[in-house]
Amino acid sequence: MFEKKVYAAVSKIPRGEVRSYKWVAVKIGRPKACRAAGNALNKNPYMGMVPCHRVIRSDGSIGGFAKGARRKIALLKSESILLQQRGG
């Protein structure tokens, strides 16, 4: 149930835009569940329909991705999304 809410929220992120894990958690009514939302996205069985690559950290860094950071960056770039480069 929790995962399906996460996938439904993320499915509404328009192409070419990103949202934070915090945004996802707030959107599903669980504002403290940022990490849980990220974990759900890491197990996303609907890769083609749920654009989990459009969810990044609040600080602008990419966060995790089941297919690897390079793949996530490539998908974001293919949508003309520029990310802030942060150290750390």
Secondary structure as UniProt FT lines:
FT   HELIX           2..11
FT   TURN            15..16
FT   STRAND          19..20
FT   HELIX           21..27
FT   TURN            28..29
FT   TURN            31..32
FT   HELIX           34..42
FT   TURN            47..49
FT   HELIX           52..54
FT   STRAND          55..56
FT   TURN            58..59
FT   TURN            66..67
FT   HELIX           69..78
FT   TURN            79..80
//
